[in-house]
Amino acid sequence: MAEKTYTARQLAERFEVAGSTVRGWLSRRLLTGAYLQKTELGDSYWLVPESALKNFVPPKPGPVPKAKPAQSNGKKRGAKK
């Protein structure tokens, strides 16, 4: 028997967030095992297996954290010697 899958819309309803929020989680690969399903018309939509939800904790609301900047060597860019 095939594992039950959920669409982004179904997950948005389940977690009470916007569909765009769920699609953001999916594009950031926060739900392991999620995949894009192609339609006959060439469109695609996300499907998430039920097993991916077992240990999933939705991220806290707010902006997506930015990557930390690389370590500086103490020298300013473009500074003349």
C-alpha positions in Angstrom: 0.0 0.0 0.0 1.4 3.4 -1.0 2.2 6.0 1.7 -0.3 8.8 2.2 0.9 12.1 0.7 -0.1 15.7 1.3 -0.1 18.8 -0.9 1.2 22.2 0.2 -2.4 23.4 0.5 -3.3 20.6 2.8 -0.2 21.2 5.0 -1.0 24.9 5.1 -4.5 24.1 6.5 -3.0 21.6 8.9 -0.4 24.0 10.3 -2.6 27.1 9.9 -0.2 29.0 7.8 -0.3 30.4 4.2 0.4 28.2 1.3 3.4 30.3 0.4 4.9 29.6 3.8 4.6 25.8 3.2 6.1 26.2 -0.3 9.0 28.2 1.3 9.6 25.3 3.7 9.6 22.9 0.8 12.0 24.9 -1.3 14.3 25.1 1.7 14.1 21.3 2.0 12.8 21.4 5.6 10.5 18.4 4.9 12.6 15.4 4.0 11.2 13.3 1.3 9.0 16.0 -0.3 9.1 16.0 -4.1 7.6 17.8 -7.1 5.0 16.0 -9.1 4.6 17.0 -12.7 1.2 17.3 -14.4 0.3 16.4 -17.9 0.2 20.1 -18.7 3.8 20.6 -17.6 2.9 22.3 -14.3 4.2 20.8 -11.0 3.1 20.7 -7.4 4.6 19.5 -4.1 3.8 16.2 -2.5 4.9 15.4 1.0 4.9 11.8 2.4 3.3 11.3 5.8 6.6 10.0 7.2 8.1 13.5 6.5 5.7 14.9 9.1 6.6 12.5 11.9 9.3 14.7 13.5 8.6 18.0 11.7 8.4 21.1 13.8 7.4 24.2 11.9 10.0 27.0 12.0 9.1 30.0 14.2 7.5 32.9 12.3 9.7 35.7 11.1 12.2 36.4 8.4 14.4 33.6 7.1 17.8 33.8 8.9 20.6 35.1 6.7 23.8 33.1 6.2 26.5 34.2 8.6 29.3 36.3 6.9 32.7 34.7 6.4 35.3 35.3 9.1 37.2 38.6 8.6 41.0 38.8 8.8 40.8 42.2 10.3 41.7 44.1 7.1 39.2 46.5 5.5 38.4 45.9 1.9 39.9 48.5 -0.4 42.1 50.0 2.3 45.3 51.4 1.0 48.6 50.3 2.6 
